[in-house]
């Protein structure tokens, strides 16, 4: 017998702005974004890319860094104000601010201009658009959907389409990632509020503070999960590289806490990483520590990361609703931004 884990009226009651309905459209949004026609980029001779952005915009840099990990282009992800000193005429600065008004990213972009870097920017308008147009800098307009974090999928596939002459992601990997998104959507959608919904099952399991262990290749998915739990579910979350954790973090389990370990595993993790997962599970079992396992789907690194992010984001929405919290408002971020704007 299929068990219903959440009532749809409860979802509607607490998710007042319908964030879950936007996520149900992610496969369609992704496909439409990739099918859009954009002016081609003109940059050549690039051997270093710096991705600049914060929050929901910044995670795009982490994802692209993972996608490009096996290319011969050096990738840096910068989340802050300061441009590193290693830039030269073969460096491309890619700035993303979904709102177009992120002060750190704007400052970074202004520094890039002063140093004569090649630049390309993505935003829903705002000050970033004005700055780029005024200074004849490459700018692409991508509209916001609901909120920066919900707009992630639209920005990602639009940027893949625009940047692919540099990224060189295989067309079959992009196509398969879009198909995989549709498969994942059918399984985790709010139209399936049963025990077969992995996002909902994970949300119901989380009662304390999740500790997300990850392999290096899936770091961006772990970062996004942490951020989504913090923004949508309004609770703390921690991430740890599984290999590094063996040298420090593991000792903390000798004490008592409300931390809950989640083991984020890749379908084809390195053999040494698989060895650590086995040891971790043995350690947790011997010490009576309950843990939750999440496995990536098969396929390219793009498919693995995007579908994990989809599952995790939806899980954070379910967790917020289960906790009686509206996922959309971000009062604390609004507080910080109101003070920054007065500087």
BELMOKA-V47383 format. One record per residue. N is the residue number from 1. SS is DSSP state (H for helix, E for strand, - for the rest). OMEGA is omega as a letter, one per 30 degrees, with the letter a starting at -180 (none if undefined). NEAR is the number of other ideal C-beta (glycine too) atoms within 10 Angstrom. Layout:
{{N | SS | OMEGA | NEAR} {N | SS | OMEGA | NEAR}}
This chain:
{{1 | - | l | 3} {2 | - | a | 8} {3 | - | l | 8} {4 | E | a | 11} {5 | - | a | 17} {6 | - | l | 17} {7 | - | a | 11} {8 | H | l | 12} {9 | H | l | 7} {10 | H | l | 13} {11 | H | l | 19} {12 | H | a | 14} {13 | H | a | 12} {14 | H | l | 16} {15 | - | a | 21} {16 | - | a | 11} {17 | - | l | 14} {18 | - | l | 15} {19 | H | a | 23} {20 | H | l | 22} {21 | H | l | 15} {22 | H | a | 19} {23 | H | l | 22} {24 | H | a | 17} {25 | - | a | 16} {26 | H | l | 25} {27 | H | l | 20} {28 | H | l | 14} {29 | H | a | 22} {30 | H | a | 24} {31 | H | l | 16} {32 | H | a | 13} {33 | H | a | 19} {34 | H | l | 19} {35 | H | l | 10} {36 | - | l | 12} {37 | - | l | 6} {38 | - | l | 13} {39 | - | a | 8} {40 | - | l | 10} {41 | - | a | 17} {42 | - | a | 9} {43 | - | l | 16} {44 | - | l | 9} {45 | - | a | 8} {46 | - | l | 16} {47 | - | l | 11} {48 | E | l | 17} {49 | E | l | 26} {50 | E | l | 23} {51 | E | a | 25} {52 | E | l | 30} {53 | - | a | 27} {54 | - | l | 22} {55 | H | a | 19} {56 | H | l | 24} {57 | H | a | 27} {58 | H | a | 24} {59 | H | l | 27} {60 | H | l | 22} {61 | H | l | 24} {62 | H | l | 21} {63 | H | l | 25} {64 | H | l | 25} {65 | H | l | 16} {66 | H | a | 21} {67 | H | a | 22} {68 | - | a | 20} {69 | - | a | 12} {70 | - | l | 8} {71 | - | l | 13} {72 | - | l | 6} {73 | - | l | 15} {74 | E | a | 14} {75 | E | l | 18} {76 | E | l | 16} {77 | E | a | 20} {78 | E | l | 20} {79 | - | a | 17} {80 | - | a | 12} {81 | - | a | 15} {82 | - | l | 10} {83 | - | l | 21} {84 | - | a | 10} {85 | - | a | 6} {86 | - | a | 10} {87 | - | l | 19} {88 | - | a | 10} {89 | - | l | 10} {90 | - | l | 16} {91 | E | l | 22} {92 | E | l | 23} {93 | E | l | 25} {94 | E | a | 25} {95 | E | l | 28} {96 | E | l | 29} {97 | E | a | 30} {98 | - | l | 31} {99 | - | a | 21} {100 | - | a | 25} {101 | - | a | 18} {102 | - | a | 28} {103 | H | a | 15} {104 | H | a | 20} {105 | H | l | 29} {106 | H | l | 22} {107 | H | l | 15} {108 | H | a | 24} {109 | H | l | 26} {110 | H | l | 15} {111 | H | l | 16} {112 | H | l | 23} {113 | H | a | 14} {114 | H | a | 9} {115 | - | l | 14} {116 | - | l | 11} {117 | - | l | 19} {118 | E | a | 21} {119 | E | l | 22} {120 | E | a | 22} {121 | E | a | 24} {122 | E | a | 26} {123 | E | l | 30} {124 | - | a | 20} {125 | - | l | 16} {126 | H | a | 16} {127 | H | l | 17} {128 | H | l | 26} {129 | H | a | 19} {130 | H | a | 15} {131 | H | a | 19} {132 | H | a | 22} {133 | H | a | 10} {134 | H | a | 8} {135 | - | l | 12} {136 | - | a | 7} {137 | - | a | 18} {138 | E | a | 17} {139 | E | l | 20} {140 | E | l | 20} {141 | E | l | 14} {142 | - | a | 23} {143 | - | l | 12} {144 | - | l | 18} {145 | - | l | 18} {146 | - | a | 15} {147 | - | l | 20} {148 | - | a | 25} {149 | - | l | 23} {150 | - | a | 27} {151 | - | a | 22} {152 | H | a | 26} {153 | H | l | 24} {154 | H | l | 24} {155 | H | a | 26} {156 | H | a | 26} {157 | H | l | 25} {158 | H | a | 23} {159 | H | l | 24} {160 | H | l | 21} {161 | H | a | 19} {162 | H | a | 21} {163 | H | a | 22} {164 | H | l | 16} {165 | H | l | 12} {166 | H | a | 19} {167 | H | a | 18} {168 | - | l | 11} {169 | - | a | 20} {170 | - | a | 11} {171 | H | a | 8} {172 | H | l | 9} {173 | H | l | 15} {174 | H | a | 19} {175 | H | a | 12} {176 | H | l | 17} {177 | H | l | 25} {178 | H | l | 19} {179 | H | l | 13} {180 | H | l | 21} {181 | H | l | 22} {182 | H | l | 13} {183 | H | l | 12} {184 | H | a | 22} {185 | H | a | 20} {186 | H | a | 11} {187 | H | a | 15} {188 | H | a | 26} {189 | - | l | 18} {190 | - | l | 22} {191 | - | l | 11} {192 | - | a | 17} {193 | - | a | 18} {194 | E | a | 12} {195 | - | l | 14} {196 | - | l | 13} {197 | - | a | 23} {198 | H | l | 16} {199 | H | a | 24} {200 | H | l | 27} {201 | H | l | 16} {202 | H | l | 22} {203 | H | a | 24} {204 | H | l | 16} {205 | H | a | 15} {206 | - | l | 21} {207 | - | l | 11} {208 | - | l | 11} {209 | E | a | 14} {210 | E | l | 24} {211 | E | a | 21} {212 | E | l | 24} {213 | E | a | 24} {214 | E | l | 27} {215 | - | a | 23} {216 | H | a | 15} {217 | H | a | 19} {218 | H | a | 25} {219 | H | a | 18} {220 | H | l | 24} {221 | H | l | 30} {222 | H | l | 25} {223 | H | a | 19} {224 | H | l | 25} {225 | H | l | 27} {226 | H | a | 20} {227 | H | a | 20} {228 | H | l | 25} {229 | H | a | 25} {230 | H | a | 16} {231 | H | a | 22} {232 | H | a | 27} {233 | H | l | 23} {234 | - | l | 18} {235 | - | a | 16} {236 | - | l | 13} {237 | E | a | 20} {238 | E | l | 17} {239 | E | l | 20} {240 | E | l | 18} {241 | E | a | 18} {242 | H | l | 24} {243 | H | l | 15} {244 | H | a | 12} {245 | H | l | 20} {246 | - | a | 15} {247 | - | a | 9} {248 | - | a | 9} {249 | H | a | 17} {250 | H | a | 17} {251 | H | a | 10} {252 | H | l | 12} {253 | H | l | 17} {254 | H | l | 7} {255 | - | l | 7} {256 | - | l | 6} {257 | - | l | 10} {258 | - | l | 8} {259 | E | l | 16} {260 | E | a | 19} {261 | E | l | 22} {262 | E | a | 22} {263 | E | a | 20} {264 | E | a | 23} {265 | E | l | 19} {266 | - | a | 23} {267 | - | a | 11} {268 | - | l | 13} {269 | - | l | 19} {270 | - | a | 13} {271 | H | l | 7} {272 | H | l | 9} {273 | H | l | 19} {274 | H | l | 14} {275 | H | l | 11} {276 | H | l | 19} {277 | H | a | 18} {278 | H | l | 10} {279 | H | l | 13} {280 | H | a | 21} {281 | H | l | 15} {282 | H | a | 10} {283 | H | a | 15} {284 | H | l | 16} {285 | H | a | 11} {286 | H | a | 8} {287 | - | l | 9} {288 | - | a | 6} {289 | - | a | 14} {290 | - | l | 9} {291 | E | a | 16} {292 | E | a | 15} {293 | E | l | 11} {294 | E | l | 19} {295 | E | l | 14} {296 | - | l | 22} {297 | - | l | 18} {298 | - | l | 12} {299 | - | a | 17} {300 | - | l | 18} {301 | H | l | 21} {302 | H | l | 23} {303 | H | a | 22} {304 | H | a | 23} {305 | H | a | 24} {306 | H | a | 28} {307 | H | l | 22} {308 | H | l | 24} {309 | H | l | 24} {310 | H | l | 25} {311 | H | a | 21} {312 | H | l | 25} {313 | H | a | 27} {314 | H | l | 29} {315 | H | l | 28} {316 | H | l | 29} {317 | H | l | 26} {318 | H | a | 28} {319 | H | l | 26} {320 | H | a | 25} {321 | H | l | 26} {322 | H | a | 19} {323 | - | l | 15} {324 | - | a | 9} {325 | - | l | 16} {326 | - | a | 15} {327 | - | a | 27} {328 | - | a | 19} {329 | - | l | 14} {330 | - | a | 18} {331 | H | a | 8} {332 | H | l | 11} {333 | H | l | 13} {334 | H | l | 9} {335 | H | a | 10} {336 | H | a | 11} {337 | H | l | 14} {338 | H | l | 9} {339 | H | a | 8} {340 | H | a | 11} {341 | - | a | 9} {342 | - | a | 5} {343 | - | none | 5}}
